[in-house]
Amino acid sequence: MDLTSLKTALLVRDLGSFAAVARLQDLDASSVSRVIAQLEQEVGFRLFQRSTRSLAPTGEGEHYLNRIAPLVEELESAGEEARTTAVSPRGTLRMTASISFVQECLMPLLPEFRDRYPEVDIELLASDANLDLRAEGIDLSVRFGSMPKGDWIVTRLMTTSYRVVASPGYLDKNGPLSHPDDLSERDCIRFAIPGFRTYWQFLQEGKTEPFSVPVSGATVISNALSIRSAARYGMGVALLPIMLVQRDLENGTLVDLFPDHACAAATFETAAWILYPSRSYLPQKVRVMIDFLKEKIS
């Protein structure tokens, strides 16, 4: 048996089907099935119980796969460490981040990263969903919000702050707002995730007690860039990260409605976080990306 076969078996366990593993590895499902069949022949017992509707490890298979998982990780790490001691970073880095972060922050930096590390290929999954790093074979993720929980290595990339904004046209048509409480009577453009849709949080400068304001509106959008566009077009009031509206505030496309208040959605304790799967040795391609992001963004 070889390391590739063992890794394939672990992926089948994690993803639950030959087809899912085949899509991830760009193979035919029949090829994955043959790899598992050959491995089962070598170990002398069935690893997975197959049916027309489901696939799951057998008792012996689950025990075996749980035992080999840390060994496979160690073998991969040892090989990666040996390869990187004498050569520059190389290989394919699978990375995921929110669409807005990719578009506004990451894309302007990628040309420089590629110039520095020409042998590192980037496979970038721009998604506002929190993808499963292990199931999707992802090396590195950038997530926003409270500190993520789970079996990951987590490091802070940057703190985040939010502003409540609207376009000059919206204010001319609907009138100014003098206090955050006025939002309860306005059409707010809301983010389609829990914690952003019903209440916004405020803390007045010089005060110590934050307060919540109920918000509602006819437009709910799942992407921050689209929310910014809607605000620019005068569709309502929006709560957005400062990194997405700084240029708009400077050129007057959007107006900061409450400059003397800190603003947030569910909590003020938010940041951008770098996540990667826990392992004893961090591949060089991942390390250089983490260092690069901290250098350029923090």
C-alpha positions as CSV (number, residue, x, y, z in Angstrom):
1,M,0.0,0.0,0.0
2,D,1.2,3.5,-0.6
3,L,0.5,6.9,1.0
4,T,-1.8,8.1,-1.7
5,S,-4.1,5.1,-1.2
6,L,-4.3,5.7,2.5
7,K,-5.0,9.5,2.0
8,T,-7.8,8.5,-0.4
9,A,-9.3,6.2,2.1
10,L,-9.3,8.9,4.7
11,L,-11.0,11.3,2.3
12,V,-13.7,8.8,1.6
13,R,-14.3,8.5,5.3
14,D,-14.5,12.3,5.7
15,L,-16.6,13.0,2.6
16,G,-18.8,10.0,2.7
17,S,-18.8,9.0,-1.0
18,F,-16.5,8.0,-3.8
19,A,-18.1,10.7,-6.0
20,A,-17.2,13.5,-3.6
21,V,-13.6,12.4,-3.4
22,A,-13.4,12.0,-7.2
23,R,-14.6,15.6,-7.6
24,L,-12.1,16.9,-5.1
25,Q,-9.2,15.0,-6.8
26,D,-10.5,15.5,-10.4
27,L,-10.8,11.7,-11.0
28,D,-13.5,9.3,-12.0
29,A,-15.5,7.8,-9.2
30,S,-14.6,4.3,-10.6
31,S,-10.9,5.2,-10.1
32,V,-11.5,6.0,-6.4
33,S,-13.5,2.8,-6.0
34,R,-10.6,0.7,-7.5
35,V,-8.1,2.4,-5.1
36,I,-10.3,1.4,-2.1
37,A,-10.8,-2.1,-3.4
38,Q,-7.1,-2.6,-3.8
39,L,-6.4,-1.2,-0.3
40,E,-9.1,-3.6,1.2
41,Q,-7.4,-6.5,-0.5
42,E,-4.0,-5.5,0.9
43,V,-5.3,-5.1,4.5
44,G,-7.5,-8.2,4.3
45,F,-10.8,-6.7,5.4
46,R,-13.5,-4.4,4.1
47,L,-13.0,-0.8,5.0
48,F,-16.4,0.6,3.9
49,Q,-19.9,-0.8,3.9
50,R,-21.5,0.1,0.5
51,S,-25.1,0.3,-0.5
52,T,-27.0,2.1,-3.3
53,R,-27.7,5.0,-1.0
54,S,-24.9,5.3,1.5
55,L,-21.3,4.5,2.3
56,A,-19.9,4.2,5.8
57,P,-16.8,2.7,7.5
58,T,-17.2,-0.8,8.8
59,G,-16.3,-1.4,12.4
60,E,-12.9,-2.7,11.4
61,G,-12.5,0.1,8.9
62,E,-13.3,2.8,11.3
63,H,-10.8,1.5,13.8
64,Y,-8.1,1.1,11.2
65,L,-8.6,4.6,9.6
66,N,-8.6,6.3,13.0
67,R,-5.3,4.6,13.8
68,I,-3.6,5.5,10.5
69,A,-4.9,9.1,10.3
70,P,-2.1,10.6,12.5
71,L,0.5,8.4,10.9
72,V,-0.5,9.6,7.5
73,E,-0.3,13.2,8.7
74,E,3.2,12.6,10.1
75,L,4.4,11.0,6.9
76,E,3.1,13.9,4.9
77,S,4.7,16.4,7.2
78,A,8.0,14.6,7.2
79,G,8.1,14.6,3.4
80,E,7.1,18.3,3.2
81,E,9.7,19.3,5.8
82,A,12.4,17.4,3.9
83,R,11.5,19.0,0.6
84,T,11.4,22.5,1.9
85,T,14.7,22.5,3.7
86,A,16.6,22.9,0.5
87,V,14.1,24.4,-1.9
88,S,11.9,27.5,-2.2
89,P,8.2,27.2,-1.3
90,R,6.3,25.3,-3.9
91,G,3.1,23.3,-4.6
92,T,-0.6,24.3,-4.7
93,L,-2.0,26.3,-1.9
94,R,-5.8,25.9,-1.6
95,M,-7.2,29.0,0.2
96,T,-10.6,30.3,1.0
97,A,-11.9,33.7,2.1
98,S,-15.1,35.8,1.8
99,I,-15.9,37.2,-1.6
100,S,-15.4,40.8,-0.3
101,F,-12.0,40.1,1.3
102,V,-10.8,38.3,-1.9
103,Q,-12.0,41.2,-4.1
104,E,-11.0,44.1,-2.0
105,C,-7.9,43.0,-0.1
106,L,-6.4,39.8,-1.5
107,M,-6.6,40.3,-5.3
108,P,-4.5,43.5,-5.3
109,L,-1.8,41.6,-3.3
110,L,-1.6,38.4,-5.2
111,P,0.6,39.6,-8.1
112,E,3.3,40.5,-5.5
113,F,2.9,37.2,-3.8
114,R,3.3,35.4,-7.1
115,D,6.4,37.4,-7.9
116,R,7.9,36.5,-4.5
117,Y,7.0,32.8,-4.7
118,P,6.6,31.8,-8.4
119,E,6.5,28.1,-7.5
120,V,3.5,28.4,-5.3
121,D,0.2,27.9,-7.3
122,I,-2.9,29.5,-5.8
123,E,-6.3,27.7,-5.8
124,L,-8.6,30.4,-4.4
125,L,-12.1,29.5,-3.2
126,A,-14.0,32.8,-2.8
127,S,-17.1,32.0,-0.7
128,D,-19.1,33.6,2.1
129,A,-19.8,30.1,3.4
130,N,-17.6,28.7,6.1
131,L,-16.2,25.8,4.1
132,D,-15.0,22.6,5.8
133,L,-11.2,22.9,5.6
134,R,-10.5,19.2,6.0
135,A,-13.3,17.9,3.8
136,E,-12.5,20.4,1.0
137,G,-8.7,19.9,1.3
138,I,-8.2,23.6,2.1
139,D,-4.8,24.7,3.5
140,L,-5.7,28.1,4.7
141,S,-8.8,30.2,5.5
142,V,-9.5,33.8,6.4
143,R,-12.8,34.3,8.4
144,F,-14.4,37.4,9.9
145,G,-16.3,37.7,13.1
146,S,-15.8,36.4,16.6
147,M,-12.9,34.0,17.2
148,P,-13.7,30.8,15.4
149,K,-14.2,27.7,17.5
150,G,-13.1,24.2,16.5
151,D,-10.1,22.0,16.1
152,W,-8.1,24.6,14.1
153,I,-5.0,26.7,14.5
154,V,-6.3,30.3,14.7
155,T,-4.3,33.5,14.6
156,R,-5.6,37.1,14.4
157,L,-4.9,38.9,11.1
158,M,-6.4,42.3,11.9
159,T,-9.1,43.9,14.0
160,T,-12.2,44.9,12.2
161,S,-14.6,47.8,12.7
162,Y,-17.9,48.8,11.1
163,R,-19.7,51.9,10.0
164,V,-23.3,52.7,9.3
165,V,-23.5,54.4,6.0
166,A,-26.0,55.7,3.4
167,S,-25.7,57.6,0.1
168,P,-26.2,61.4,-0.2
169,G,-29.1,60.7,-2.5
170,Y,-30.8,58.5,0.1
171,L,-30.4,61.2,2.8
172,D,-31.7,63.9,0.4
173,K,-34.8,61.9,-0.3
174,N,-35.5,60.6,3.2
175,G,-33.9,63.1,5.5
176,P,-30.9,62.9,7.9
177,L,-30.6,60.7,11.0
178,S,-29.7,62.3,14.2
179,H,-29.3,59.2,16.5
180,P,-29.0,55.4,15.9
181,D,-32.5,55.0,17.4
182,D,-33.8,56.6,14.2
183,L,-32.8,53.4,12.3
184,S,-35.8,51.6,13.6
185,E,-37.9,53.8,11.3
186,R,-35.6,53.4,8.2
187,D,-35.2,50.9,5.5
188,C,-32.0,49.1,6.4
189,I,-30.1,46.8,4.0
190,R,-29.3,43.7,6.0
191,F,-26.8,41.0,5.8
192,A,-28.3,37.5,5.4
193,I,-26.5,35.8,8.3
194,P,-27.6,35.4,11.9
195,G,-26.7,38.4,14.1
196,F,-26.8,41.0,11.3
197,R,-30.5,40.9,10.4
198,T,-32.4,42.1,13.5
199,Y,-30.3,44.3,15.8
200,W,-27.2,46.6,15.3
201,Q,-25.0,47.5,18.2
202,F,-23.7,51.0,19.1
203,L,-21.4,52.6,21.7
204,Q,-21.3,56.3,21.9
205,E,-17.9,57.9,22.2
206,G,-17.0,58.6,25.9
207,K,-19.7,56.1,27.1
208,T,-19.2,52.6,28.5
209,E,-22.6,51.0,27.9
210,P,-23.4,49.8,24.4
211,F,-27.0,49.7,23.2
212,S,-29.0,47.8,20.6
213,V,-31.2,49.2,17.9
214,P,-33.8,47.0,16.1
215,V,-33.5,47.2,12.3
216,S,-35.7,46.1,9.5
217,G,-35.9,46.6,5.7
218,A,-37.1,45.2,2.4
219,T,-33.6,44.1,1.2
220,V,-31.6,41.2,2.6
221,I,-28.4,40.3,0.8
222,S,-25.8,37.6,1.4
223,N,-22.8,39.4,0.0
224,A,-21.1,42.5,1.5
225,L,-20.1,43.9,-1.9
226,S,-23.7,43.8,-3.1
227,I,-24.8,45.5,0.1
228,R,-22.3,48.2,-0.6
229,S,-23.7,48.6,-4.2
230,A,-27.2,48.8,-2.8
231,A,-26.2,51.5,-0.4
232,R,-24.5,53.4,-3.2
233,Y,-27.7,53.3,-5.3
234,G,-29.7,54.8,-2.4
235,M,-31.6,51.6,-1.5
236,G,-31.2,52.2,2.3
237,V,-28.9,52.3,5.2
238,A,-26.1,49.7,5.5
239,L,-23.7,48.4,8.2
240,L,-20.4,47.5,6.5
241,P,-16.8,46.9,7.4
242,I,-14.7,50.1,7.3
243,M,-12.3,48.3,4.8
244,L,-15.2,48.2,2.3
245,V,-16.4,51.8,2.6
246,Q,-13.2,53.8,3.4
247,R,-12.8,55.1,-0.2
248,D,-16.6,55.8,-0.4
249,L,-16.4,57.9,2.7
250,E,-13.4,59.8,1.4
251,N,-14.9,60.6,-2.0
252,G,-18.4,61.2,-0.7
253,T,-20.2,58.3,-2.4
254,L,-21.3,57.2,1.1
255,V,-21.8,59.2,4.3
256,D,-20.9,58.0,7.8
257,L,-24.1,58.5,9.7
258,F,-22.9,58.2,13.2
259,P,-19.2,59.2,13.4
260,D,-19.3,59.6,17.2
261,H,-20.5,56.0,17.7
262,A,-18.7,52.6,17.4
263,C,-20.9,50.3,15.4
264,A,-21.2,46.5,15.2
265,A,-23.6,43.7,14.4
266,A,-23.7,41.0,17.1
267,T,-20.6,42.0,19.0
268,F,-17.8,44.5,19.1
269,E,-15.2,41.7,19.6
270,T,-14.6,40.9,16.0
271,A,-11.5,40.4,13.8
272,A,-10.2,38.8,10.7
273,W,-8.8,35.4,11.6
274,I,-6.4,33.1,9.8
275,L,-7.3,29.4,10.2
276,Y,-5.5,26.3,9.1
277,P,-5.9,22.6,10.1
278,S,-4.0,21.5,13.1
279,R,-0.8,19.6,12.3
280,S,2.6,19.2,13.8
281,Y,4.4,20.7,10.8
282,L,3.2,23.7,8.8
283,P,3.9,23.4,5.1
284,Q,6.2,26.1,3.8
285,K,3.7,27.3,1.2
286,V,1.2,28.0,4.0
287,R,3.7,29.7,6.2
288,V,4.8,32.1,3.6
289,M,1.2,33.1,2.8
290,I,0.5,33.7,6.5
291,D,3.6,35.8,6.9
292,F,2.7,37.7,3.7
293,L,-0.8,38.5,4.8
294,K,0.3,39.7,8.1
295,E,3.0,41.9,6.5
296,K,0.6,43.5,4.0
297,I,-2.7,43.6,5.9
298,S,-2.2,43.7,9.6
